[in-house]
Amino acid sequence: MAESFRDMVENAMDEGIDIDSVRFSADAIEDLSAFGITVSASEFHSCSFIQCAFENVNFAYVKFNHCDFQSIPFNRCSFHNCEFINCRLTGADMVDNTLRHVAFTDSMMEYVNLSGSKMSDTSFSNCRLTNAYLNNLTLKNISIANSDLTQAEIIHTRLSGVDFTTDVLTGVLVSLDALRGACVTSLQALELSRLLGIVIKDV
Protein backbone atom coordinates (compact mmCIF):
# COMPACT_ATOMS: atom_id res chain seq x y z
CA MET A 1 0.00 0.00 0.00
CA ALA A 2 1.38 3.38 -0.99
CA GLU A 3 2.35 5.67 1.86
CA SER A 4 -0.19 8.43 2.44
CA PHE A 5 0.71 12.11 2.52
CA ARG A 6 -0.27 12.15 6.20
CA ASP A 7 2.22 9.36 6.93
CA MET A 8 4.92 11.21 5.01
CA VAL A 9 4.27 14.43 6.94
CA GLU A 10 4.29 12.70 10.30
CA ASN A 11 7.51 10.87 9.41
CA ALA A 12 9.11 14.09 8.16
CA MET A 13 8.30 15.87 11.43
CA ASP A 14 9.50 12.93 13.56
CA GLU A 15 12.70 12.29 11.62
CA GLY A 16 13.52 15.84 10.49
CA ILE A 17 13.62 14.82 6.82
CA ASP A 18 12.20 16.39 3.67
CA ILE A 19 9.35 15.17 1.49
CA ASP A 20 10.74 15.08 -2.02
CA SER A 21 9.56 14.02 -5.48
CA VAL A 22 6.11 12.68 -4.62
CA ARG A 23 2.84 12.85 -6.56
CA PHE A 24 -0.68 12.58 -5.21
CA SER A 25 -3.83 12.54 -7.29
CA ALA A 26 -7.54 12.66 -6.36
CA ASP A 27 -6.76 12.41 -2.68
CA ALA A 28 -8.78 13.78 0.27
CA ILE A 29 -6.37 14.86 2.98
CA GLU A 30 -8.15 15.54 6.28
CA ASP A 31 -7.24 16.84 9.73
CA LEU A 32 -3.54 17.15 8.97
CA SER A 33 -1.26 19.52 10.88
CA ALA A 34 2.18 20.04 9.34
CA PHE A 35 4.90 22.05 11.07
CA GLY A 36 8.46 22.95 10.07
CA ILE A 37 8.89 20.57 7.15
CA THR A 38 9.96 20.97 3.52
CA VAL A 39 8.02 19.62 0.54
CA SER A 40 9.93 19.83 -2.73
CA ALA A 41 9.77 18.79 -6.40
CA SER A 42 6.28 17.36 -5.95
CA GLU A 43 2.83 17.54 -7.52
CA PHE A 44 -0.70 17.44 -6.15
CA HIS A 45 -3.53 16.96 -8.65
CA SER A 46 -7.22 17.15 -7.72
CA CYS A 47 -6.47 16.92 -4.01
CA SER A 48 -8.73 18.32 -1.29
CA PHE A 49 -7.23 19.59 1.96
CA ILE A 50 -9.94 19.51 4.62
CA GLN A 51 -9.42 21.04 8.07
CA CYS A 52 -5.66 20.95 7.58
CA ALA A 53 -3.09 23.44 8.87
CA PHE A 54 0.43 24.29 7.69
CA GLU A 55 2.90 26.23 9.80
CA ASN A 56 6.48 27.12 8.91
CA VAL A 57 6.28 24.73 5.96
CA ASN A 58 8.59 25.32 3.00
CA PHE A 59 7.19 24.40 -0.41
CA ALA A 60 9.77 24.40 -3.22
CA TYR A 61 9.12 23.49 -6.86
CA VAL A 62 5.66 22.16 -6.03
CA LYS A 63 2.71 22.18 -8.45
CA PHE A 64 -0.86 22.26 -7.18
CA ASN A 65 -3.37 21.52 -9.95
CA HIS A 66 -7.15 21.57 -9.32
CA CYS A 67 -6.60 21.44 -5.56
CA ASP A 68 -8.96 22.70 -2.85
CA PHE A 69 -7.54 24.74 0.05
CA GLN A 70 -10.72 26.45 1.24
CA SER A 71 -10.20 28.18 4.62
CA ILE A 72 -6.85 26.43 5.15
CA PRO A 73 -4.29 28.31 7.31
CA PHE A 74 -0.73 28.65 6.02
CA ASN A 75 1.07 30.32 8.92
CA ARG A 76 4.50 31.78 8.10
CA CYS A 77 4.99 29.36 5.22
CA SER A 78 7.21 29.88 2.19
CA PHE A 79 6.58 29.06 -1.45
CA HIS A 80 9.47 29.01 -3.92
CA ASN A 81 8.98 28.24 -7.59
CA CYS A 82 5.46 26.92 -7.04
CA GLU A 83 2.35 26.85 -9.20
CA PHE A 84 -1.34 26.97 -8.28
CA ILE A 85 -3.44 26.07 -11.33
CA ASN A 86 -7.25 25.98 -11.19
CA CYS A 87 -7.11 25.85 -7.41
CA ARG A 88 -9.66 26.97 -4.85
CA LEU A 89 -8.11 29.10 -2.10
CA THR A 90 -11.32 30.78 -0.93
CA GLY A 91 -10.80 32.05 2.61
CA ALA A 92 -7.28 30.63 2.85
CA ASP A 93 -5.22 32.34 5.55
CA MET A 94 -1.76 33.04 4.10
CA VAL A 95 -0.65 35.82 6.47
CA ASP A 96 3.09 36.51 6.75
CA ASN A 97 4.04 34.08 4.01
CA THR A 98 7.01 34.39 1.65
CA LEU A 99 6.34 33.86 -2.06
CA ARG A 100 9.12 33.84 -4.65
CA HIS A 101 8.56 32.85 -8.28
CA VAL A 102 5.00 31.71 -7.60
CA ALA A 103 2.23 31.61 -10.22
CA PHE A 104 -1.49 31.59 -9.45
CA THR A 105 -3.50 30.77 -12.59
CA ASP A 106 -7.28 30.42 -13.08
CA SER A 107 -7.76 30.17 -9.33
CA MET A 108 -10.60 31.11 -6.98
CA MET A 109 -9.16 33.26 -4.20
CA GLU A 110 -12.15 35.09 -2.71
CA TYR A 111 -11.48 36.34 0.83
CA VAL A 112 -7.91 35.02 0.75
CA ASN A 113 -5.75 36.79 3.32
CA LEU A 114 -2.20 37.43 2.13
CA SER A 115 -1.57 40.35 4.49
CA GLY A 116 1.96 40.85 5.75
CA SER A 117 3.45 38.59 3.09
CA LYS A 118 6.56 39.20 1.03
CA MET A 119 6.16 38.51 -2.69
CA SER A 120 8.69 38.66 -5.48
CA ASP A 121 8.41 37.53 -9.10
CA THR A 122 4.88 36.35 -8.40
CA SER A 123 1.92 36.42 -10.79
CA PHE A 124 -1.86 36.24 -10.59
CA SER A 125 -3.49 35.41 -13.92
CA ASN A 126 -7.24 35.12 -14.41
CA CYS A 127 -7.81 34.82 -10.68
CA ARG A 128 -10.84 35.79 -8.62
CA LEU A 129 -9.51 37.93 -5.76
CA THR A 130 -12.80 39.47 -4.69
CA ASN A 131 -12.83 40.64 -1.05
CA ALA A 132 -9.19 39.56 -0.72
CA TYR A 133 -7.02 41.06 2.03
CA LEU A 134 -3.77 42.37 0.55
CA ASN A 135 -2.56 44.64 3.34
CA ASN A 136 1.00 45.46 4.36
CA LEU A 137 2.50 43.48 1.51
CA THR A 138 6.10 43.81 0.35
CA LEU A 139 6.07 43.49 -3.44
CA LYS A 140 8.73 43.13 -6.12
CA ASN A 141 8.06 42.25 -9.77
CA ILE A 142 4.37 41.42 -9.33
CA SER A 143 1.96 40.73 -12.18
CA ILE A 144 -1.83 40.81 -11.80
CA ALA A 145 -3.61 40.17 -15.11
CA ASN A 146 -7.24 39.56 -16.07
CA SER A 147 -8.16 39.20 -12.42
CA ASP A 148 -11.14 40.39 -10.37
CA LEU A 149 -10.25 42.46 -7.30
CA THR A 150 -13.78 43.67 -6.58
CA GLN A 151 -13.95 44.98 -3.00
CA ALA A 152 -10.43 43.78 -2.25
CA GLU A 153 -8.66 45.56 0.60
CA ILE A 154 -5.18 46.92 -0.17
CA ILE A 155 -3.89 49.05 2.69
CA HIS A 156 -0.27 50.11 3.29
CA THR A 157 0.96 48.15 0.28
CA ARG A 158 3.12 50.01 -2.25
CA LEU A 159 1.76 49.23 -5.71
CA SER A 160 4.33 51.13 -7.75
CA GLY A 161 4.92 49.35 -11.07
CA VAL A 162 1.89 47.05 -10.76
CA ASP A 163 -0.25 47.05 -13.92
CA PHE A 164 -3.98 46.76 -13.20
CA THR A 165 -5.21 47.69 -16.67
CA THR A 166 -6.76 44.27 -17.40
CA ASP A 167 -8.23 43.83 -13.92
CA VAL A 168 -11.54 44.65 -12.25
CA LEU A 169 -11.12 47.17 -9.41
CA THR A 170 -14.76 47.91 -8.61
CA GLY A 171 -15.20 48.91 -4.98
CA VAL A 172 -11.58 48.21 -4.09
CA LEU A 173 -10.49 49.71 -0.78
CA VAL A 174 -6.97 51.05 -1.24
CA SER A 175 -4.94 53.66 0.58
CA LEU A 176 -4.00 56.64 -1.58
CA ASP A 177 -0.31 56.34 -0.78
CA ALA A 178 -0.37 52.76 -2.10
CA LEU A 179 -1.60 53.82 -5.54
CA ARG A 180 1.38 56.00 -6.39
CA GLY A 181 3.13 54.56 -9.44
CA ALA A 182 0.43 51.95 -10.19
CA CYS A 183 -0.80 51.65 -13.79
CA VAL A 184 -4.57 51.91 -14.39
CA THR A 185 -6.91 52.79 -17.25
CA SER A 186 -8.77 56.09 -17.41
CA LEU A 187 -12.01 54.34 -16.43
CA GLN A 188 -10.30 52.70 -13.47
CA ALA A 189 -8.93 56.10 -12.46
CA LEU A 190 -12.50 57.43 -12.40
CA GLU A 191 -13.54 54.55 -10.16
CA LEU A 192 -10.62 55.18 -7.83
CA SER A 193 -11.27 58.93 -7.71
CA ARG A 194 -14.01 58.27 -5.16
CA LEU A 195 -11.20 57.66 -2.66
CA LEU A 196 -10.43 61.37 -2.90
CA GLY A 197 -14.00 62.25 -2.13
CA ILE A 198 -14.35 63.81 -5.57
CA VAL A 199 -17.78 64.07 -7.20
CA ILE A 200 -17.42 63.96 -10.99
CA LYS A 201 -20.22 65.75 -12.81
CA ASP A 202 -20.43 66.12 -16.58
CA VAL A 203 -22.00 69.34 -17.90
C-alpha positions in Angstrom: 0.0 0.0 0.0 1.4 3.4 -1.0 2.3 5.7 1.9 -0.2 8.4 2.4 0.7 12.1 2.5 -0.3 12.1 6.2 2.2 9.4 6.9 4.9 11.2 5.0 4.3 14.4 6.9 4.3 12.7 10.3 7.5 10.9 9.4 9.1 14.1 8.2 8.3 15.9 11.4 9.5 12.9 13.6 12.7 12.3 11.6 13.5 15.8 10.5 13.6 14.8 6.8 12.2 16.4 3.7 9.3 15.2 1.5 10.7 15.1 -2.0 9.6 14.0 -5.5 6.1 12.7 -4.6 2.8 12.8 -6.6 -0.7 12.6 -5.2 -3.8 12.5 -7.3 -7.5 12.7 -6.4 -6.8 12.4 -2.7 -8.8 13.8 0.3 -6.4 14.9 3.0 -8.2 15.5 6.3 -7.2 16.8 9.7 -3.5 17.2 9.0 -1.3 19.5 10.9 2.2 20.0 9.3 4.9 22.0 11.1 8.5 22.9 10.1 8.9 20.6 7.1 10.0 21.0 3.5 8.0 19.6 0.5 9.9 19.8 -2.7 9.8 18.8 -6.4 6.3 17.4 -6.0 2.8 17.5 -7.5 -0.7 17.4 -6.1 -3.5 17.0 -8.6 -7.2 17.1 -7.7 -6.5 16.9 -4.0 -8.7 18.3 -1.3 -7.2 19.6 2.0 -9.9 19.5 4.6 -9.4 21.0 8.1 -5.7 21.0 7.6 -3.1 23.4 8.9 0.4 24.3 7.7 2.9 26.2 9.8 6.5 27.1 8.9 6.3 24.7 6.0 8.6 25.3 3.0 7.2 24.4 -0.4 9.8 24.4 -3.2 9.1 23.5 -6.9 5.7 22.2 -6.0 2.7 22.2 -8.4 -0.9 22.3 -7.2 -3.4 21.5 -10.0 -7.2 21.6 -9.3 -6.6 21.4 -5.6 -9.0 22.7 -2.8 -7.5 24.7 0.1 -10.7 26.4 1.2 -10.2 28.2 4.6 -6.8 26.4 5.1 -4.3 28.3 7.3 -0.7 28.6 6.0 1.1 30.3 8.9 4.5 31.8 8.1 5.0 29.4 5.2 7.2 29.9 2.2 6.6 29.1 -1.4 9.5 29.0 -3.9 9.0 28.2 -7.6 5.5 26.9 -7.0 2.3 26.8 -9.2 -1.3 27.0 -8.3 -3.4 26.1 -11.3 -7.2 26.0 -11.2 -7.1 25.8 -7.4 -9.7 27.0 -4.8 -8.1 29.1 -2.1 -11.3 30.8 -0.9 -10.8 32.1 2.6 -7.3 30.6 2.8 -5.2 32.3 5.6 -1.8 33.0 4.1 -0.7 35.8 6.5 3.1 36.5 6.8 4.0 34.1 4.0 7.0 34.4 1.6 6.3 33.9 -2.1 9.1 33.8 -4.6 8.6 32.9 -8.3 5.0 31.7 -7.6 2.2 31.6 -10.2 -1.5 31.6 -9.4 -3.5 30.8 -12.6 -7.3 30.4 -13.1 -7.8 30.2 -9.3 -10.6 31.1 -7.0 -9.2 33.3 -4.2 -12.1 35.1 -2.7 -11.5 36.3 0.8 -7.9 35.0 0.8 -5.8 36.8 3.3 -2.2 37.4 2.1 -1.6 40.3 4.5 2.0 40.9 5.7 3.4 38.6 3.1 6.6 39.2 1.0 6.2 38.5 -2.7 8.7 38.7 -5.5 8.4 37.5 -9.1 4.9 36.3 -8.4 1.9 36.4 -10.8 -1.9 36.2 -10.6 -3.5 35.4 -13.9 -7.2 35.1 -14.4 -7.8 34.8 -10.7 -10.8 35.8 -8.6 -9.5 37.9 -5.8 -12.8 39.5 -4.7 -12.8 40.6 -1.1 -9.2 39.6 -0.7 -7.0 41.1 2.0 -3.8 42.4 0.6 -2.6 44.6 3.3 1.0 45.5 4.4 2.5 43.5 1.5 6.1 43.8 0.3 6.1 43.5 -3.4 8.7 43.1 -6.1 8.1 42.2 -9.8 4.4 41.4 -9.3 2.0 40.7 -12.2 -1.8 40.8 -11.8 -3.6 40.2 -15.1 -7.2 39.6 -16.1 -8.2 39.2 -12.4 -11.1 40.4 -10.4 -10.2 42.5 -7.3 -13.8 43.7 -6.6 -14.0 45.0 -3.0 -10.4 43.8 -2.3 -8.7 45.6 0.6 -5.2 46.9 -0.2 -3.9 49.1 2.7 -0.3 50.1 3.3 1.0 48.2 0.3 3.1 50.0 -2.3 1.8 49.2 -5.7 4.3 51.1 -7.8 4.9 49.4 -11.1 1.9 47.0 -10.8 -0.2 47.0 -13.9 -4.0 46.8 -13.2 -5.2 47.7 -16.7 -6.8 44.3 -17.4 -8.2 43.8 -13.9 -11.5 44.7 -12.3 -11.1 47.2 -9.4 -14.8 47.9 -8.6 -15.2 48.9 -5.0 -11.6 48.2 -4.1 -10.5 49.7 -0.8 -7.0 51.0 -1.2 -4.9 53.7 0.6 -4.0 56.6 -1.6 -0.3 56.3 -0.8 -0.4 52.8 -2.1 -1.6 53.8 -5.5 1.4 56.0 -6.4 3.1 54.6 -9.4 0.4 52.0 -10.2 -0.8 51.7 -13.8 -4.6 51.9 -14.4 -6.9 52.8 -17.2 -8.8 56.1 -17.4 -12.0 54.3 -16.4 -10.3 52.7 -13.5 -8.9 56.1 -12.5 -12.5 57.4 -12.4 -13.5 54.5 -10.2 -10.6 55.2 -7.8 -11.3 58.9 -7.7 -14.0 58.3 -5.2 -11.2 57.7 -2.7 -10.4 61.4 -2.9 -14.0 62.2 -2.1 -14.4 63.8 -5.6 -17.8 64.1 -7.2 -17.4 64.0 -11.0 -20.2 65.7 -12.8 -20.4 66.1 -16.6 -22.0 69.3 -17.9 
